[in-house]
Amino acid sequence: MPPTDLTDRVVVLTGATSGIGRRAAATLAERGATVAAVGRDRERGATLAAESEAAAGTVRFHRADLATQSAVRDLAADLRDSYDRLDVLAHNAGLSAGARTETADGIELTLAVNHLAPYLLTRELFDRLAASAPARVVVTASDLHRRATLDFDDLEMAADYDPLEAYARSKLANVAFTLELADRIGADAGVTANCLHPGFVPSTNLFRDAALRTRLAVRVAGLLPGVGTTRRAAAERLVRLIAASEYGEQTGRYVGEEELTPADEARDPETRKQLWAVSADRVGVDPDWP
């Protein structure tokens, strides 16, 4: 099957200036998309845009640090002002904090960036996505979500912080959020919501803020034959959910190399509803959306 022509499509891609996001942004531009590439580093953003000048599409850099809710709202306003339509909102930014850190909003950093930022940005941009339908929301999750549980009595791990558990919990939140969003939108509204497991990609900067022990473990694992996914393969999974025709119709899916069944907790309706309500409270919005 030939690559999908994305001419005239606007794709918002967070985490676009490094790792699998950078490769995905370049691929999308090659296929003709206008890529709103969101990242923290201006120099990397400018380099990405310059490297894509010969592509059929365009990369436009938008600087934002998704750790703060004010920055997420400012980004949403910038995107609404910059583009008349939004065809895809792809949440790919993520981190793993090595020690428990709170944002300016008083939220644990990993949860704030990996889950609450996608939740809030989707809410802020949903009307524009719906007006541009058919449109898509895509979330980069991880199969590490299977090792986590959502302890709503201590969702931000104030009592006993563990970096890997915090990351896994945020990925469980990603999957649960995506499935709940898909159900709330419905199958016939013209906006799909799907998430992906990119695989274990040791060459990314995901664990740049993790503890030394975690960074060493990732480095060693990446050296073992048969372990891990290449950056190219992971980016292809992301691009497939963004561009492939079937995911313009299928919704509420969790996809890796093939379609996967999420953990039971991610699929539990009561857990998903509670996460939605708690997330709305944390970012100060009415939970009755979309």
C-alpha positions in Angstrom: 0.0 0.0 0.0 1.5 3.4 -1.0 2.1 6.0 1.8 -1.0 8.1 2.7 -1.1 11.5 1.1 -1.4 14.0 3.9 -1.6 17.2 1.8 -3.7 19.9 3.4 -3.8 17.9 6.7 -2.8 19.7 9.9 -1.1 17.4 12.5 -0.3 18.7 16.0 2.5 16.5 17.3 3.9 17.0 20.8 7.4 15.7 21.7 8.3 16.4 18.1 11.8 17.6 18.4 13.5 14.4 19.6 13.2 10.6 19.6 10.4 9.0 17.7 8.5 12.2 17.5 11.2 13.9 15.5 11.3 11.0 13.0 7.5 10.9 12.8 7.4 14.7 12.2 9.8 14.4 9.2 7.8 11.5 7.8 4.5 13.3 8.1 6.0 16.4 6.3 7.4 14.2 3.6 3.8 13.0 3.0 2.5 16.5 2.6 1.2 17.3 6.1 1.5 20.7 7.9 3.1 19.5 11.2 2.7 21.7 14.2 5.7 20.4 16.0 5.6 21.1 19.7 8.7 20.9 21.9 10.7 22.7 24.6 13.9 23.4 22.8 13.9 26.2 20.3 17.2 25.2 18.7 16.0 21.6 18.0 12.7 23.0 16.8 14.4 25.3 14.3 16.7 22.6 13.1 13.8 20.2 12.5 11.9 22.9 10.6 15.0 23.7 8.5 15.6 20.0 7.7 12.1 19.6 6.4 12.2 22.6 4.0 12.5 20.4 1.0 9.5 18.2 2.1 6.2 18.2 0.3 4.6 19.5 3.6 5.8 21.9 6.3 7.0 21.8 9.8 6.2 24.7 12.0 7.7 24.8 15.5 5.7 25.8 18.5 7.6 26.0 21.8 5.8 24.8 24.9 6.8 23.2 28.2 3.8 21.0 29.0 4.6 20.8 32.7 2.5 23.8 33.5 -1.2 24.1 32.8 -0.9 27.8 31.8 1.6 26.7 29.1 -0.8 24.1 27.9 -3.6 26.7 27.6 -1.2 29.1 25.9 -0.3 26.4 23.4 -3.9 25.7 22.7 -4.6 29.4 22.1 -1.5 29.6 19.8 -2.7 26.5 17.8 -6.2 27.9 17.4 -4.8 31.2 16.2 -2.4 29.5 13.8 -4.6 27.0 12.1 -8.1 27.1 10.7 -8.4 23.3 11.0 -6.8 20.5 13.1 -7.0 17.1 11.6 -4.9 15.2 14.2 -3.8 15.9 17.7 -1.0 13.5 18.6 0.2 13.4 22.2 3.8 12.0 22.1 5.6 14.1 24.7 6.7 12.2 27.7 9.3 11.9 30.5 10.3 9.8 33.5 11.4 11.9 36.5 14.1 10.3 38.6 12.9 12.0 41.8 9.5 13.2 42.9 9.2 16.8 41.7 6.1 19.1 41.7 5.2 21.5 38.9 4.3 25.1 39.5 0.7 23.8 39.7 1.6 21.5 42.6 1.3 18.4 40.5 3.8 15.5 40.4 5.8 16.1 37.3 5.5 12.7 35.5 1.7 12.7 35.8 1.5 16.4 34.8 3.4 16.0 31.6 2.4 12.5 30.5 -1.3 12.5 31.4 -2.7 15.8 32.5 -1.2 17.8 29.7 -2.8 15.6 27.0 -6.1 15.6 28.9 -6.1 19.4 29.1 -4.8 20.0 25.6 -7.4 17.7 24.1 -10.2 19.5 26.0 -8.9 22.9 24.9 -8.7 21.8 21.2 -11.7 19.4 21.0 -14.1 21.9 19.4 -11.6 22.7 16.6 -11.0 18.9 16.0 -14.7 18.3 15.9 -15.2 21.2 13.4 -12.5 19.7 11.2 -13.9 16.1 11.3 -12.9 13.6 10.3 -10.2 14.1 12.9 -8.1 12.0 15.3 -6.6 12.0 18.7 -3.6 9.8 19.1 -1.8 9.1 22.4 1.7 7.4 22.8 1.2 5.1 25.7 3.3 2.0 26.7 2.9 -1.6 27.6 4.4 -0.7 30.9 0.9 0.4 31.9 0.3 -3.3 32.7 2.5 -3.1 35.8 0.7 -0.1 37.3 -2.4 0.6 39.3 -4.3 3.9 39.8 -4.3 4.5 43.5 -6.7 7.4 43.7 -5.9 7.9 47.4 -2.3 8.8 46.4 -2.4 9.2 42.6 0.7 11.5 42.7 2.8 9.1 44.9 3.4 11.5 47.7 3.9 8.7 50.2 6.3 6.4 48.4 7.6 7.6 45.0 9.1 5.2 42.6 10.2 6.6 39.2 9.3 3.5 37.1 6.0 3.1 38.9 5.2 6.8 38.4 5.9 6.4 34.7 3.9 3.2 34.4 1.0 4.8 36.2 1.0 7.7 33.8 0.9 5.3 30.9 -2.0 3.5 32.4 -3.7 6.9 32.7 -2.9 7.4 29.0 -4.7 4.2 27.9 -7.6 4.7 30.3 -8.1 8.3 29.1 -8.0 7.3 25.4 -10.6 4.6 25.9 -12.9 6.8 27.9 -12.5 9.7 25.4 -13.4 7.3 22.6 -16.6 6.2 24.4 -17.6 9.7 25.3 -17.1 10.9 21.7 -19.0 7.9 20.2 -18.4 6.0 17.0 -20.2 8.3 14.7 -19.0 11.8 15.7 -16.1 12.0 13.2 -13.3 12.1 15.8 -11.5 8.9 16.7 -9.2 8.3 19.7 -6.6 5.6 19.7 -3.3 4.9 21.6 -0.2 3.0 20.8 2.6 1.0 22.4 5.7 2.2 20.6 7.8 -0.6 22.0 10.9 -0.3 24.1 13.1 2.3 22.4 16.4 2.7 24.3 17.7 5.3 21.8 15.2 8.0 22.8 15.6 10.7 25.5 12.6 9.5 27.5 14.6 8.6 30.5 16.9 11.6 30.4 15.6 12.8 33.8 15.4 9.3 35.4 17.6 8.1 38.2 21.1 6.9 37.2 20.2 3.3 37.9 17.3 3.5 35.5 19.4 5.1 32.8 22.1 2.5 33.1 19.5 -0.3 33.0 18.0 1.1 29.8 21.4 1.5 28.2 22.4 -2.1 29.1 19.0 -3.5 27.8 19.5 -1.6 24.6 22.7 -3.5 24.0 21.2 -6.9 24.2 20.4 -8.6 20.9 16.7 -8.9 20.2 15.7 -6.5 22.9 14.0 -3.2 22.0 12.4 -1.5 19.1 14.2 0.8 16.7 13.4 4.5 16.6 12.3 4.0 13.0 9.9 1.2 13.8 8.4 3.1 16.7 7.9 6.2 14.6 6.2 4.1 12.0 3.7 2.9 14.6 2.9 6.5 15.5 2.6 7.6 11.9 0.3 4.6 11.2 -2.2 5.8 13.9 -2.0 9.3 12.6 -2.3 8.6 8.9 -3.6 5.1 8.1 -7.2 5.1 6.8 -8.5 2.4 9.1 -7.7 4.5 12.2 -9.9 7.3 10.8 -12.8 4.9 11.4 -11.7 2.6 14.2 -11.7 4.2 17.7 -10.8 3.1 21.2 -7.9 0.9 20.0 -4.6 0.1 21.6 -2.0 -0.8 19.0 1.6 -2.0 18.9 3.1 -4.0 16.2 -0.4 -5.4 16.0 -3.6 -4.6 17.9 -3.4 -5.3 21.6 -5.8 -5.7 24.5 -5.1 -3.2 27.2 -4.9 -4.1 30.9 -8.1 -4.8 32.7 -7.8 -1.7 34.8 -7.5 0.5 31.7 -10.7 -1.0 30.4 -12.7 -0.8 33.6 -15.5 1.8 33.1 -15.6 2.9 36.8 -11.8 3.4 36.9 -11.9 5.4 33.7 -14.8 7.6 34.9 -13.0 8.3 38.2 -9.7 9.1 36.4 -11.7 11.5 34.1 -13.2 13.3 37.1 -10.0 13.5 39.0 -8.2 14.8 36.0 -10.8 17.5 35.4 -10.4 18.6 39.0 -6.6 18.7 38.8 -6.7 21.0 35.8 -9.7 23.0 36.9 -12.3 22.2 34.1 -15.8 20.9 34.0 -15.6 17.1 33.6 -18.7 17.2 31.3 -16.9 17.2 28.0 -16.6 16.5 25.1 
